[in-house]
Amino acid sequence: MSGVIRVTVWNEYEVERIEPEARAAYPRGIHEEIAAGLRGWLGDRVAVRTATLDQPEHGLPLPVLGATDVLVWWGHMAHEDVSDAVVARVHARVLAGMGLIVLHSGHLSKVFVTLMGTSCNLRWREREDRELVWTVDPSHPIAHGVPHPIVIERHEMYSEFFDIPRPDELVFVSSFSGGEVLRSGCCFRRGKGRIFYFSPGHETFPVYAQPGVQRVLANAIEWAHSPEPSLLVLTASLESPIGWFRGQGGS
């Protein structure tokens, strides 16, 4: 398994159980659709597991997170049901070097809001809009091999103003039927961790079955992966005497 990227795809897995349209779009659950796409594109370069809200510790106990190189997060209607302890655990792992990919309405998840430090609100319209996902940084690794534009014939509209910090790198911008635009593919760095937000992925439209969207997520996994994540996370200020660094293995 040396060199294999260990991926955990997390989904609250609520809306697919109660909405017939969501269940029709994702009969196995959104997490399983995403996981299948990653396995299809990346093959033996990844080991993919899934986790859901209703599992003990939301499927993200310390051993699972400790064995996760990149976490994919999809949430929609149960953001407040995610425990603060799990959010703190994910936050610490990102700072230590775990990659994080946040999808669609996960922009309002506790995890993303905590890492961004803003409201992360945006404008939306739930109807059958046509979305075009335009590549604005074709040299970025996440854009490699991605159609320009990705055409999503039926989707929910998300638009500016999107209350996030200025992205470290902006890869995609989307336009919609009503003329709205959104920064839809944004990269951030927090501590040693890389974060990618990608907006396409409404629960009643089978967006994650589209090859172009799958390619974006596969590229994002490889971009977000840190081959040597740090195990050191400073959760508090540490008082240090003079000369504390002597004898730490340096010459």
URSUL-V284006 format. One record per residue. RES is the residue in three letters. PHI is phi in radians with two decimals (none if undefined). OMEGA is omega in radians with two decimals (999 if undefined). Layout:
res;phi;omega
RES;PHI;OMEGA
RES;PHI;OMEGA
//
This chain:
res;phi;omega
MET;none;-3.11
SER;-1.07;3.13
GLY;1.48;3.12
VAL;-1.35;3.10
ILE;-1.45;-3.12
ARG;-1.60;-3.03
VAL;-2.02;2.96
THR;-2.04;3.09
VAL;-1.74;-3.10
TRP;-1.83;3.11
ASN;-2.50;3.11
GLU;-1.12;3.05
TYR;0.96;3.11
GLU;-1.96;-3.00
VAL;-1.15;-3.14
GLU;-1.15;-3.11
ARG;-1.49;-3.02
ILE;-2.05;-3.13
GLU;-1.90;-3.12
PRO;-0.99;-3.12
GLU;-1.14;3.12
ALA;-1.19;3.12
ARG;-1.14;3.11
ALA;-1.19;-3.13
ALA;-1.25;-3.07
TYR;-2.37;-3.07
PRO;-1.07;3.11
ARG;-1.62;-3.04
GLY;1.73;-3.13
ILE;-1.03;-3.11
HIS;-1.07;-3.12
GLU;-1.26;3.08
GLU;-1.13;3.12
ILE;-1.11;-3.12
ALA;-1.06;3.13
ALA;-1.10;3.11
GLY;-1.10;3.12
LEU;-1.13;3.12
ARG;-1.12;-3.13
GLY;-1.14;-3.10
TRP;-1.43;-2.99
LEU;-1.83;3.05
GLY;0.97;-3.07
ASP;-1.38;3.03
ARG;-1.38;-3.13
VAL;-2.28;2.91
ALA;-2.10;-2.98
VAL;-1.93;2.98
ARG;-2.12;3.09
THR;-2.13;3.11
ALA;-2.56;-3.10
THR;-2.36;-3.06
LEU;-0.99;-3.01
ASP;-1.39;3.10
GLN;-1.37;3.07
PRO;-0.96;-3.08
GLU;0.95;3.13
HIS;0.99;-3.14
GLY;1.32;-3.07
LEU;-2.21;3.03
PRO;-1.19;-3.09
LEU;-0.94;-3.14
PRO;-1.07;3.12
VAL;-1.20;3.13
LEU;-1.11;3.11
GLY;-1.14;3.13
ALA;-1.83;3.13
THR;-2.00;3.07
ASP;-1.51;3.12
VAL;-2.40;3.10
LEU;-1.88;3.06
VAL;-1.81;-3.00
TRP;-2.19;3.02
TRP;-2.15;3.10
GLY;-2.47;-3.08
HIS;-2.62;-2.97
MET;-2.00;-3.04
ALA;-2.30;-3.14
HIS;-0.96;-3.06
GLU;-1.28;3.12
ASP;-1.45;3.10
VAL;-1.36;-3.04
SER;-1.21;3.11
ASP;-1.08;3.13
ALA;-1.12;3.11
VAL;-1.20;3.09
VAL;-1.02;3.13
ALA;-1.08;3.14
ARG;-1.14;3.12
VAL;-1.14;3.13
HIS;-0.96;-3.12
ALA;-1.11;-3.14
ARG;-1.17;3.09
VAL;-1.11;3.12
LEU;-1.04;-3.13
ALA;-1.45;3.05
GLY;2.25;3.08
MET;-1.23;3.06
GLY;-1.32;3.13
LEU;-2.41;3.05
ILE;-2.05;-3.10
VAL;-1.88;-3.00
LEU;-2.07;2.99
HIS;0.80;-3.06
SER;-1.30;2.94
GLY;-1.11;3.07
HIS;-1.07;3.11
LEU;-1.76;3.09
SER;-1.17;3.09
LYS;-1.02;-3.11
VAL;-1.05;-3.08
PHE;-1.21;-3.14
VAL;-1.05;3.13
THR;-1.10;-3.12
LEU;-1.27;-3.12
MET;-1.45;-3.12
GLY;1.34;3.11
THR;-2.30;-3.12
SER;-1.23;-3.11
CYS;1.08;3.08
ASN;-1.32;3.06
LEU;-2.66;3.08
ARG;-1.62;-3.11
TRP;-2.60;3.05
ARG;-2.61;-3.07
GLU;-1.68;3.07
ARG;-2.74;-3.06
GLU;-1.53;3.07
ASP;-1.50;3.00
ARG;-1.70;-3.14
GLU;-1.96;2.99
LEU;-1.98;-3.14
VAL;-1.76;-3.05
TRP;-1.65;3.03
THR;-1.38;3.12
VAL;-1.91;3.05
ASP;-2.38;-3.06
PRO;-1.15;3.12
SER;-1.48;-3.09
HIS;-1.29;-3.13
PRO;-1.01;-3.13
ILE;-1.22;-3.13
ALA;-1.54;-3.05
HIS;-1.09;3.08
GLY;1.28;-3.09
VAL;-1.52;3.11
PRO;-1.02;3.13
HIS;-2.22;-0.05
PRO;-1.56;2.86
ILE;-1.34;-3.13
VAL;-1.83;3.06
ILE;-1.96;-2.96
GLU;-1.17;-3.10
ARG;-2.32;-3.08
HIS;-2.78;3.01
GLU;-1.36;3.12
MET;-1.54;2.94
TYR;-2.10;-3.14
SER;-2.62;3.08
GLU;-1.22;0.18
PHE;-1.48;3.10
PHE;-1.80;-2.99
ASP;-1.48;3.05
ILE;-2.19;3.02
PRO;-1.09;3.09
ARG;-1.02;-3.12
PRO;-1.08;3.02
ASP;-1.15;3.07
GLU;-2.53;3.09
LEU;-1.90;-3.04
VAL;-1.80;-3.08
PHE;-2.32;2.98
VAL;-2.26;-3.14
SER;-1.87;2.99
SER;-2.15;-3.01
PHE;-2.27;-3.05
SER;-0.97;-3.09
GLY;-1.47;-3.13
GLY;1.64;-3.12
GLU;-1.27;3.09
VAL;-2.31;3.14
LEU;-2.62;2.92
ARG;-1.29;-2.91
SER;-1.75;3.09
GLY;-2.40;-2.95
CYS;-2.15;3.12
CYS;-1.90;3.11
PHE;-2.40;2.99
ARG;-2.19;3.09
ARG;-2.32;-3.02
GLY;1.03;3.10
LYS;-1.65;-3.04
GLY;-1.68;3.05
ARG;-1.83;-3.10
ILE;-2.18;3.05
PHE;-2.22;3.01
TYR;-1.79;3.12
PHE;-2.31;-2.94
SER;-1.40;-3.10
PRO;-1.05;3.07
GLY;2.43;3.09
HIS;-1.15;-2.97
GLU;-1.23;-3.10
THR;-1.74;3.08
PHE;-2.08;-3.04
PRO;-1.34;-3.06
VAL;-1.12;-3.06
TYR;-1.30;3.01
ALA;-1.55;-3.12
GLN;-1.32;-3.13
PRO;-0.99;-3.13
GLY;-1.12;3.11
VAL;-1.20;3.09
GLN;-1.05;3.14
ARG;-1.13;3.08
VAL;-1.01;-3.09
LEU;-1.16;3.10
ALA;-1.10;3.10
ASN;-1.08;-3.11
ALA;-1.15;3.08
ILE;-1.04;-3.11
GLU;-1.19;3.12
TRP;-1.18;-3.05
ALA;-1.35;-3.07
HIS;-1.25;3.03
SER;-1.85;-3.08
PRO;-1.04;-3.12
GLU;-2.28;3.14
PRO;-1.13;3.12
SER;-1.31;3.03
LEU;-1.67;-3.09
LEU;-1.63;3.05
VAL;-2.25;3.12
LEU;-1.53;-3.13
THR;-1.64;3.12
ALA;-2.67;3.08
SER;-1.18;-3.11
LEU;-1.96;3.10
GLU;-1.27;-3.07
SER;-2.18;3.05
PRO;-1.28;3.07
ILE;-1.02;3.09
GLY;1.43;-3.08
TRP;-1.06;-3.04
PHE;-1.47;-3.13
ARG;-1.22;3.14
GLY;1.30;-3.12
GLN;-1.65;3.10
GLY;1.80;3.10
GLY;-1.43;-3.14
SER;-1.73;999
//
